[in-house]
Amino acid sequence: MPLIQLIYKSSATNQFSECQLAPILTSTAKNNEVNQITGMLLYREGCFIQVLEGGTTQVQELMMRIKADPRNESINVLGTQAMNSRDFPTWCMGSHLASDSDLLTHPSFVDFFSDSFDSHKAHIKYGAALIALKAFANKLAL
Ligand SMILES: Cc1cc2nc3c(=O)[nH]c(=O)nc-3n(C[C@H](O)[C@H](O)[C@H](O)COP(=O)(O)O)c2cc1C
């Protein structure tokens, strides 16, 4: 099955607390297991960043559901790439609320969460986002 990886950024329509994120993640884990989607969802101050990986059709269909989901808006796809193997094989959907100290550890991430994020440079930022998302996945796995 051809695999793709997609990273997007979106804005939450309401500010979420950790417990409000939980319902998103409950149906997500179940659906993603069925659809063999893996990845990581980060949230900070009204901003989501998510990496999705799986079969092309499954990722595209999920992206359509997320775009139609009233809990987020202004979806900005940073990019997609074909994969031979997954970067997040063990995460049905890891999730993390990025703290101030996380941003200090991953300064390149400050940019993604700022209002001045430049979508024209999104393709340049794909690689930086992926590095930070992987670092969070490694931290959560400890
Ligand atoms: C930021 C964000 C990320 C989401 N990520 C996923 C996901 O990885 N997998 C998933 O199935 N649903 C995800 N959802 C939920 C979908 O938009 C949609 O509500 C869900 O897939 C519908 O599932 P259901 O028909 O089982 O209720 C996400 C929603 C938001 C707002």
Ligand as a Chemical Component Dictionary entry (heavy atoms), coordinates in Angstrom:
data_LIG
# 
_chem_comp.id                   LIG 
_chem_comp.type                 NON-POLYMER 
_chem_comp.pdbx_formal_charge   0 
_chem_comp.three_letter_code    LIG 
# 
loop_
_chem_comp_atom.comp_id 
_chem_comp_atom.atom_id 
_chem_comp_atom.alt_atom_id 
_chem_comp_atom.type_symbol 
_chem_comp_atom.charge 
_chem_comp_atom.model_Cartn_x 
_chem_comp_atom.model_Cartn_y 
_chem_comp_atom.model_Cartn_z 
_chem_comp_atom.pdbx_ordinal 
LIG C1  C1  C 0 -7.533  19.042 15.205 1  
LIG C2  C2  C 0 -8.322  17.790 14.943 2  
LIG C3  C3  C 0 -7.658  16.598 14.672 3  
LIG C4  C4  C 0 -8.361  15.417 14.413 4  
LIG N1  N1  N 0 -7.673  14.263 14.163 5  
LIG C5  C5  C 0 -8.372  13.136 13.871 6  
LIG C6  C6  C 0 -7.684  11.915 13.564 7  
LIG O1  O1  O 0 -6.446  11.816 13.563 8  
LIG N2  N2  N 0 -8.446  10.823 13.292 9  
LIG C7  C7  C 0 -9.823  10.846 13.299 10 
LIG O2  O2  O 0 -10.441 9.827  13.019 11 
LIG N3  N3  N 0 -10.469 11.978 13.601 12 
LIG C8  C8  C 0 -9.795  13.123 13.881 13 
LIG N4  N4  N 0 -10.473 14.268 14.192 14 
LIG C9  C9  C 0 -11.944 14.206 14.241 15 
LIG C10 C10 C 0 -12.548 14.283 12.842 16 
LIG O3  O3  O 0 -12.597 15.629 12.430 17 
LIG C11 C11 C 0 -13.979 13.697 12.847 18 
LIG O4  O4  O 0 -14.747 14.333 13.853 19 
LIG C12 C12 C 0 -13.944 12.214 13.158 20 
LIG O5  O5  O 0 -13.026 11.543 12.334 21 
LIG C13 C13 C 0 -15.354 11.624 12.928 22 
LIG O6  O6  O 0 -15.334 10.354 13.469 23 
LIG P1  P1  P 0 -16.690 9.590  13.831 24 
LIG O7  O7  O 0 -17.489 9.539  12.559 25 
LIG O8  O8  O 0 -16.236 8.235  14.323 26 
LIG O9  O9  O 0 -17.344 10.405 14.919 27 
LIG C14 C14 C 0 -9.788  15.447 14.446 28 
LIG C15 C15 C 0 -10.449 16.646 14.718 29 
LIG C16 C16 C 0 -9.738  17.810 14.974 30 
LIG C17 C17 C 0 -10.468 19.088 15.267 31 
# 
loop_
_chem_comp_bond.comp_id 
_chem_comp_bond.atom_id_1 
_chem_comp_bond.atom_id_2 
_chem_comp_bond.value_order 
_chem_comp_bond.pdbx_ordinal 
LIG C1  C2  SING 1  
LIG C2  C3  SING 2  
LIG C2  C16 DOUB 3  
LIG C3  C4  DOUB 4  
LIG C4  N1  SING 5  
LIG C4  C14 SING 6  
LIG N1  C5  DOUB 7  
LIG C5  C6  SING 8  
LIG C5  C8  SING 9  
LIG C6  O1  DOUB 10 
LIG C6  N2  SING 11 
LIG N2  C7  SING 12 
LIG C7  O2  DOUB 13 
LIG C7  N3  SING 14 
LIG N3  C8  DOUB 15 
LIG C8  N4  SING 16 
LIG N4  C9  SING 17 
LIG N4  C14 SING 18 
LIG C9  C10 SING 19 
LIG C10 O3  SING 20 
LIG C10 C11 SING 21 
LIG C11 O4  SING 22 
LIG C11 C12 SING 23 
LIG C12 O5  SING 24 
LIG C12 C13 SING 25 
LIG C13 O6  SING 26 
LIG O6  P1  SING 27 
LIG P1  O7  DOUB 28 
LIG P1  O8  SING 29 
LIG P1  O9  SING 30 
LIG C14 C15 DOUB 31 
LIG C15 C16 SING 32 
LIG C16 C17 SING 33 
# 
